[in-house]
């Protein structure tokens, strides 16, 4: 082959590569002349115009494909680009001619200039930001179309070579057209923000756009040609890229994944969403790959911060929920301690005022008359009063003893109640996180015992309405935490209400074939309907002095056990009920994924 033939073949090959690149892009790419007529379109754009081949849309305008209003707007947008060389870059809606649906596109339009710098048209890029999955499907279809076009172009080239001498003038014109197309396509891919590259079977760069070169740390795309990722990024990353590309070329399965990246100049690690597909020659042999990568580092950093914040909020909610239970326990122990203090004070005052001191005085008087005790008791006026005084003193001391015994018994009962509350809380705290089979009625009764003294002191009557249900497998500590908090809130709701007959009703019953429910209902202050949707939010509370952690942590604990906590109220003054619904057995999916929450 002579020099012209070599030049033509090189230009043709590069044009094929560049044409393959734009036909693989999920974006809509097109070129218009000064009259806004289509002169070149990639496959994705041909399809969105309702055609199947580029020849069907060549020479047409937007008025031939879209409603008049939209076509007029597109024409008005393109005039500043064609007249003054302004660049258009914005988001805009379009009508899909095939489905009639409105989709949003990221549109970029730049002027197209000839060698003299004159504007001869424009290059447009539309990125469909409504359906990325459709773009991936378009890329797959574009790959199939590329293979078909390679076969067709190969056959066409064979026929052209048969009459090479006769068609030398036509070939020269074709060479010029291919050179122009190469320049246009090169301008196009260098304008894209995504990293675009073509590699051979050894993962050496054959072609890359300006964005990809800058990411690697090269001043120009040409500086990276023939090199591999190992020349630019850390060895571990380069090995991973190479392993992925070997797997792609061996299996034929395209790569569509998130992967780590490294900026050559700064050394910073980031993330990209990368698509890699096979590149084949005319015979169908794998000769390399085509790749498109998009930087998603800002999104990943935002996701990591959001996840960390979410874990921190859940940890605070759990701690607050446990503190709520401990506060209830301490509050009720404090109520009993008030009674202990009263009993201790009465015992102290009784002992200080006791007539035992009078007995000591009588004993001293009798000791003075030991020698003539009989005569003293019968003849001495003071002695004659001793028997009657002893009788009165005996009655008084007996009454004092009875009072002391009563107070001691009260004191003992109060201390015993304190011990029971503390022992109960220690029992549940000791099994936190352990799932075991328990009686729901016994567990609820334990929660009621913690509040027993508080309910008596606040004159709140408890009604138990238990329907027999089978035992459940559950984390006892979490259920106690929720029920204690609900009973605590119910007592305050009754205190805040206007009723003198304060009643809290606790119900247990089935909630389906494999679920049970615990309901705590009060006839207290009630809840405004607008608050029912916010009452479980972190930090939200309607009670003065409340911190809004109890119900939030309770709802989280219920969800972790495969259940749900809900609130119901007919409105202010109508009381409220809270229902905890739980499965008979913990869900199979409740595992380390929930613990990480």
C-alpha positions in Angstrom: 0.0 0.0 0.0 1.3 3.5 -0.8 1.4 6.5 1.6 -2.2 7.6 0.7 -3.5 4.2 1.3 -1.8 4.0 4.7 -3.1 7.4 5.6 -6.6 6.5 4.6 -6.5 3.3 6.6 -5.2 5.0 9.7 -7.8 7.7 9.4 -10.5 5.1 8.8 -9.4 3.0 11.8 -9.4 6.0 14.1 -12.8 7.1 12.8 -14.1 3.7 13.5 -12.8 3.9 17.0 -14.2 7.3 17.5 -17.5 6.3 15.9 -17.6 3.3 18.1 -17.0 5.5 21.2 -20.0 7.9 20.5 -22.2 5.0 19.5 -21.4 3.3 22.9 -22.2 6.5 24.8 -25.6 6.4 26.6 -25.9 10.2 26.0 -27.7 11.6 22.9 -25.0 13.1 20.6 -25.7 15.0 17.4 -24.3 17.6 15.0 -26.3 20.3 13.2 -25.5 22.7 10.4 -26.2 26.5 10.5 -29.8 25.8 9.6 -30.2 23.5 12.6 -30.5 20.4 10.4 -29.1 17.1 11.6 -25.8 16.1 9.8 -24.6 13.5 12.3 -26.3 11.6 15.1 -25.2 8.8 17.4 -27.4 5.7 17.7 -29.0 6.8 21.0 -30.1 10.1 19.5 -31.4 8.4 16.3 -33.6 6.2 18.4 -35.0 9.0 20.6 -36.0 10.8 17.4 -38.1 7.8 16.5 -35.8 6.5 13.8 -33.7 3.3 13.5 -30.9 4.5 11.2 -29.0 7.7 10.9 -30.0 8.1 7.2 -33.6 8.6 8.3 -32.9 11.8 10.2 -30.1 13.4 8.1 -31.2 16.8 6.9 -34.2 16.9 9.3 -34.8 19.5 12.0 -36.4 19.3 15.4 -39.7 20.5 13.8 -39.8 17.2 12.0 -39.6 15.2 15.3 -41.1 17.2 18.1 -44.2 19.3 18.8 -44.0 22.9 17.4 -43.6 24.5 20.8 -40.6 22.4 21.8 -39.0 22.6 18.3 -39.3 26.4 18.4 -37.7 26.6 21.8 -34.8 24.4 20.7 -34.3 26.6 17.6 -34.3 29.7 19.8 -31.8 28.2 22.2 -29.4 27.3 19.3 -29.3 30.7 17.7 -26.8 32.3 20.3 -24.6 29.2 19.8 -24.6 29.5 16.0 -24.3 33.4 15.9 -21.9 34.3 18.7 -20.3 30.9 19.7 -21.9 30.9 23.2 -22.0 27.5 24.9 -25.4 26.2 26.1 -25.5 24.0 29.2 -28.7 23.4 31.1 -31.3 20.9 32.1 -34.6 20.8 30.0 -37.6 18.6 29.5 -38.3 16.7 26.3 -41.2 14.7 25.0 -40.4 11.1 24.1 -42.1 10.6 20.7 -42.4 6.9 21.3 -44.1 6.9 24.7 -45.4 10.4 25.0 -43.6 10.7 28.4 -41.7 13.8 29.5 -38.1 13.2 30.4 -35.3 15.5 31.7 -32.1 15.9 29.9 -28.8 17.6 30.7 -28.1 19.4 27.5 -24.8 20.8 26.3 -24.4 22.6 22.9 -21.1 24.0 21.7 -20.2 25.6 18.4 -18.5 23.6 15.6 -15.8 25.4 13.8 -13.9 24.6 10.6 -10.1 24.9 10.2 -10.5 28.6 9.6 -12.2 29.0 13.0 -15.6 29.8 11.4 -18.7 28.5 13.0 -20.2 25.8 10.7 -22.7 24.2 13.0 -23.0 23.0 16.6 -22.3 19.8 18.6 -25.1 18.8 21.0 -24.9 16.3 23.9 -28.1 15.3 25.8 -27.7 13.2 28.9 -30.9 11.5 30.1 -30.9 12.0 33.8 -34.3 10.4 34.3 -33.5 6.8 33.6 -29.9 5.6 33.9 -30.9 2.0 33.3 -32.3 3.0 29.9 -28.9 4.5 29.1 -27.1 1.2 30.1 -29.5 -0.7 27.9 -28.7 1.7 25.0 -25.0 1.1 25.6 -25.6 -2.7 25.2 -27.6 -2.2 22.1 -24.9 0.2 20.8 -22.3 -2.5 21.2 -24.4 -5.0 19.2 -24.9 -2.3 16.5 -21.1 -1.6 16.6 -20.4 -5.3 15.8 -22.8 -5.2 12.9 -21.4 -2.0 11.6 -17.8 -3.3 11.8 -18.9 -6.3 9.6 -20.7 -4.0 7.2 -17.8 -1.5 7.0 -15.3 -4.4 6.5 -17.3 -5.7 3.6 -17.7 -2.2 2.2 -13.9 -1.7 2.4 -13.3 -5.0 0.6 -15.5 -3.9 -2.2 -13.8 -0.5 -2.3 -10.3 -2.0 -2.6 -11.4 -4.0 -5.7 -11.8 -0.8 -7.6 -9.2 1.3 -5.7 -7.7 2.9 -8.8 -11.0 4.0 -10.3 -12.2 5.4 -7.0 -9.0 7.3 -5.9 -10.7 10.6 -6.1 -13.7 9.4 -4.1 -11.3 7.9 -1.5 -9.6 11.3 -1.1 -12.9 12.9 -0.5 -13.8 10.1 1.9 -10.4 10.6 3.7 -11.1 14.3 4.1 -14.6 13.5 5.5 -13.1 11.0 7.9 -10.6 13.5 9.0 -13.3 16.0 9.7 -15.4 13.4 11.5 -12.3 12.4 13.6 -11.8 16.0 14.5 -15.4 16.5 15.4 -15.6 13.3 17.4 -12.3 14.2 19.2 -13.8 17.6 20.1 -16.9 15.8 21.3 -15.2 13.2 23.6 -12.8 15.8 25.0 -15.8 18.0 26.0 -17.3 15.2 28.1 -16.7 15.3 31.9 -16.7 11.5 32.1 -13.5 9.5 31.8 -13.5 7.8 28.4 -10.8 5.4 27.3 -9.9 2.5 24.9 -7.4 -0.2 25.9 -5.8 -3.1 24.0 -5.8 -6.7 25.3 -2.8 -5.9 27.5 -4.7 -3.0 29.2 -2.5 -0.4 27.5 -4.2 2.9 26.6 -5.0 3.2 22.9 -7.2 6.3 23.2 -8.5 8.4 26.0 -10.2 11.8 26.4 -8.8 14.9 28.1 -10.7 14.3 31.3 -9.2 10.8 31.6 -5.7 12.1 30.9 -6.0 14.8 33.6 -7.3 12.2 36.1 -4.2 10.1 35.5 -1.9 13.2 35.8 -0.9 13.5 32.1 -0.8 16.9 30.5 -2.2 15.5 27.2 -4.0 12.3 26.1 -1.1 11.5 23.9 1.2 11.3 26.9 -0.7 8.2 28.2 -0.9 6.2 25.0 0.8 2.8 25.3 1.0 3.0 29.1 -1.1 1.1 31.7 -2.8 2.0 34.9 0.4 0.8 36.8 2.2 3.9 35.4 -0.2 6.3 37.1 -2.0 4.8 40.2 -1.0 2.8 43.3 0.1 -0.8 42.6 -2.9 -2.3 44.4 -5.4 -0.3 42.4 -3.6 -1.1 39.1 -3.7 -4.9 40.0 -7.4 -4.7 40.7 -8.1 -2.8 37.4 -6.1 -5.4 35.5 -7.9 -8.3 37.2 -11.3 -6.9 36.3 -10.3 -6.4 32.7 -8.8 -9.9 32.3 -12.1 -11.3 33.7 -14.0 -9.1 31.2 -12.0 -10.4 28.2 -12.2 -14.0 29.3 -15.9 -14.1 30.2 -17.3 -11.5 27.8 -19.4 -10.1 30.7 -19.3 -6.3 30.8 -18.1 -4.5 33.9 -20.7 -2.2 35.6 -19.6 -1.4 39.1 -18.3 1.1 41.6 -14.6 1.1 42.1 -11.8 3.1 43.9 -9.8 5.7 42.0 -6.7 7.7 42.7 -5.9 11.3 41.5 -2.3 11.3 40.3 -1.5 14.9 41.2 -3.1 14.9 44.7 -2.9 11.2 45.6 -6.4 11.4 47.0 -8.5 8.2 46.8 -12.1 8.5 45.4 -14.9 6.5 43.8 -16.1 6.1 40.3 -19.0 4.3 38.6 -17.3 2.4 35.7 -18.7 0.6 32.7 -16.3 -1.5 30.5 -17.3 -3.5 27.4 -15.4 -5.6 25.0 -13.8 -4.2 21.8 -13.6 -6.7 18.9 -11.9 -6.6 15.5 -13.6 -7.4 12.2 -13.2 -11.1 12.7 -14.9 -11.0 16.1 -11.7 -11.5 18.1 -11.3 -9.6 21.3 -8.7 -6.9 20.9 -9.4 -4.7 23.9 -12.1 -2.8 25.7 -13.9 0.5 25.8 -14.5 2.1 29.2 -16.6 5.0 30.6 -16.1 6.2 34.2 -18.0 8.8 36.2 -16.7 10.4 39.4 -19.1 9.7 42.3 -16.7 10.6 45.1 -18.9 13.5 46.5 -21.9 11.2 46.6 -19.9 8.4 48.4 -18.6 10.9 51.0 -22.1 12.3 51.6 -23.4 8.7 52.0 -20.7 7.9 54.5 -21.4 11.0 56.6 -25.1 10.3 56.5 -24.5 6.7 57.6 -22.3 7.8 60.5 -24.8 10.4 61.6 -27.6 7.8 61.4 -25.6 5.4 63.6 -24.9 8.1 66.1 -28.6 9.1 66.3 -29.6 5.5 66.8 -27.0 5.0 69.5 -28.2 8.1 71.3 -31.8 6.9 71.0 -30.9 3.5 72.5 -29.0 5.1 75.4 -31.9 7.5 76.0 -34.4 4.6 75.9 -32.4 2.6 78.5 -32.1 5.8 80.6 -35.9 6.2 80.4 -36.3 2.7 82.0 -33.7 3.5 84.7 -35.3 6.8 85.4 -38.7 5.1 85.9 -37.1 2.6 88.3 -35.3 5.3 90.3 -38.5 7.4 90.4 -40.5 4.5 91.8 -37.8 3.6 94.3 -37.8 7.3 95.3 -41.6 7.1 95.9 -41.1 4.1 98.2 -38.2 5.8 100.0 -40.5 8.6 100.9 -42.6 6.1 102.8 -39.5 4.7 104.4 -38.4 8.1 105.6 -41.9 8.7 107.1 -41.8 5.4 109.0 -38.3 6.0 110.2 -39.2 9.5 111.4 -42.2 8.3 113.3 -40.1 5.5 115.0 -37.5 8.1 116.0 -40.1 10.5 117.4 -41.9 7.7 119.2 -38.7 6.4 120.8 -37.7 10.0 121.9 -41.2 10.5 123.5 -41.4 7.0 125.0 -42.4 6.4 128.7 -39.5 4.0 129.1 -37.7 6.8 130.9 -40.5 6.9 133.5 -39.9 3.2 134.2 -36.3 4.0 134.9 -37.4 6.6 137.5 -39.7 4.1 139.2 -37.0 1.5 139.3 -34.7 4.1 141.0 -37.5 4.9 143.6 -38.0 1.2 144.5 -34.2 0.7 144.8 -34.2 3.5 147.5 -36.7 1.4 149.6 -35.3 -2.1 149.1 -35.0 -2.6 152.9 -38.6 -1.5 153.7 -40.3 -2.2 150.3 -43.4 -3.7 151.9 -44.0 -0.8 154.3 -43.2 1.7 151.5 -45.9 0.3 149.2 -48.5 0.1 151.9 -48.0 3.2 154.1 -46.1 5.7 152.0 -48.4 7.9 149.8 -46.0 7.6 146.9 -45.6 3.8 147.4 -49.3 3.4 147.4 -49.5 4.9 143.9 -46.9 2.5 142.5 -49.3 -0.4 141.5 -51.7 1.9 139.7 -48.8 3.7 138.0 -47.3 0.4 136.9 -50.7 -0.6 135.4 -51.0 2.6 133.5 -47.3 2.4 132.4 -47.8 -1.1 131.2 -50.8 -0.1 129.0 -48.8 2.9 127.6 -45.8 0.8 126.8 -47.9 -1.8 125.2 -49.6 0.8 123.0 -46.1 2.2 122.1 -44.9 -1.3 121.2 -47.9 -1.9 119.0 -47.3 1.4 117.1 -43.6 0.6 116.7 -44.3 -2.9 115.4 -46.8 -1.4 112.9 -44.2 1.1 111.7 -41.5 -1.5 111.6 -43.8 -3.8 109.5 -44.5 -0.9 107.1 -40.8 -0.1 106.9 -40.0 -3.7 106.2 -42.6 -3.9 103.5 -41.3 -0.8 101.8 -37.7 -2.0 101.9 -38.8 -5.3 100.5 -40.6 -3.5 97.7 -37.4 -1.5 96.9 -35.4 -4.7 96.8 -38.0 -6.3 94.4 -37.9 -3.3 92.0 -34.1 -3.3 92.0 -33.8 -7.1 91.6 -36.4 -7.0 88.8 -34.5 -4.4 86.9 -31.2 -6.2 87.5 -32.8 -9.4 86.2 -33.9 -7.8 82.9 -30.7 -5.8 82.5 -28.7 -9.0 82.8 -30.4 -10.6 79.8 -30.4 -7.6 77.5 -29.9 -8.7 73.9 -30.8 -12.4 74.7 -33.9 -13.9 73.0 -35.8 -16.3 75.2 -39.3 -17.7 75.5 -41.3 -15.8 78.1 -44.9 -15.4 79.4 -46.2 -12.1 78.1 -48.6 -11.7 81.1 -45.7 -12.2 83.6 -43.5 -9.8 81.8 -46.2 -7.1 81.8 -46.9 -7.7 85.5 -43.2 -7.1 86.2 -43.5 -3.7 84.5 -46.6 -2.9 86.5 -44.8 -3.8 89.8 -42.1 -1.3 89.0 -44.8 1.4 88.8 -47.0 0.0 91.7 -46.1 2.6 94.4 -46.2 5.5 91.9 -49.7 4.5 90.7 -50.9 4.2 94.3 -49.5 7.6 95.3 -51.1 9.3 92.2 -54.4 7.4 92.8 -54.3 5.8 89.4 -56.3 2.6 89.1 -54.9 -0.3 87.0 -57.3 -2.6 85.0 -55.8 -5.8 83.6 -57.5 -7.3 80.6 -55.5 -10.3 79.6 -56.6 -12.7 76.9 -54.5 -15.9 77.0 -51.8 -16.1 74.4 -48.9 -18.5 73.9 -45.4 -17.7 75.1 -43.3 -15.6 72.8 -39.5 -15.7 71.9 -38.3 -12.1 72.5 -35.6 -9.9 74.0 -37.2 -9.4 77.5 -35.2 -6.3 78.3 -36.4 -4.4 75.2 -40.0 -5.3 75.8 -39.7 -4.2 79.5 -38.1 -1.0 78.4 -41.0 -0.2 76.0 -43.8 -1.2 78.5 -42.3 0.6 81.5 -42.0 3.8 79.4 -45.6 3.5 78.2 -46.9 3.0 81.8 -44.7 6.0 82.8 -46.3 8.2 80.1 -49.8 6.9 80.9 -49.5 8.0 84.6 -48.4 11.5 83.5 -51.3 11.6 81.0 -53.8 10.8 83.8 -52.2 13.5 86.1 -52.5 16.1 83.3 -56.1 15.2 82.6 -59.2 16.7 84.3 -60.7 13.4 85.5 -60.8 12.4 89.1 -61.2 8.7 88.2 -57.7 8.0 86.7 -57.6 4.6 85.0 -54.9 2.9 83.0 -56.0 -0.3 81.2 -53.4 -2.9 80.1 -54.6 -5.4 77.5 -52.9 -8.5 76.2 -54.2 -10.5 73.2 -53.5 -12.0 69.8 -52.9 -9.8 66.8 -53.1 -12.5 64.1 -52.1 -16.1 63.7 -48.5 -15.5 64.6 -48.5 -12.1 66.4 -49.5 -10.7 69.8 -50.2 -7.2 71.1 -49.8 -5.3 74.3 -52.0 -2.2 74.7 -51.6 0.5 77.4 -54.6 2.8 77.4 -55.4 5.8 79.7 -58.3 8.2 80.2 -56.0 11.2 80.5 -55.2 14.3 78.6 -55.3 12.7 75.1 -53.3 13.6 71.9 -54.1 16.1 69.2 -54.4 14.2 65.9 -51.8 16.4 64.2 -49.2 15.2 66.7 -49.9 11.4 66.1 -47.7 11.5 63.0 -44.8 13.1 64.8 -45.0 11.6 68.3 -42.3 8.9 67.6 -39.8 11.4 66.1 -36.4 11.8 67.8 -36.5 14.7 70.3 -40.3 15.4 69.8 -42.3 15.7 73.1 -45.5 17.4 74.3 -44.7 17.1 78.0 -42.9 19.8 79.9 -39.6 18.4 81.1 -39.7 15.6 78.5 -36.8 14.9 76.1 -38.5 13.0 73.3 -36.3 9.9 73.5 -38.6 7.4 75.1 -41.2 6.8 72.4 -38.5 7.1 69.7 -36.3 4.5 71.2 -39.3 2.3 71.9 -40.3 2.4 68.2 -36.8 1.5 67.2 -36.7 -1.4 69.7 -40.0 -2.7 68.4 -38.8 -2.6 64.8 -35.6 -4.4 65.8 -37.8 -7.2 67.2 -39.8 -7.4 64.0 -42.8 -5.6 65.6 -44.3 -2.1 65.5 -45.3 0.5 68.1 -48.4 2.7 67.2 -50.4 5.5 68.9 -54.1 6.2 68.8 -56.3 9.0 70.3 -59.7 10.5 69.6 -58.3 13.9 70.5 -57.5 16.2 73.5 -59.3 15.0 76.7 -60.2 11.7 75.1 -57.4 9.6 76.5 -54.8 7.7 74.4 -53.6 4.2 73.8 -50.3 2.8 72.6 -50.2 -0.7 71.0 -47.0 -2.8 70.9 -47.4 -5.6 68.3 -44.8 -8.4 68.3 -44.2 -11.7 66.4 -44.3 -14.9 68.3 -40.8 -15.6 67.1 -38.1 -13.2 66.1 -37.7 -12.7 62.3 -35.1 -14.8 60.6 -33.6 -11.7 59.0 -32.9 -10.1 62.4 -29.2 -10.4 62.4 -26.0 -8.4 62.3 -27.6 -6.0 59.8 -29.9 -4.8 62.5 -27.2 -4.7 65.1 -25.2 -2.3 62.9 -28.2 0.0 63.0 
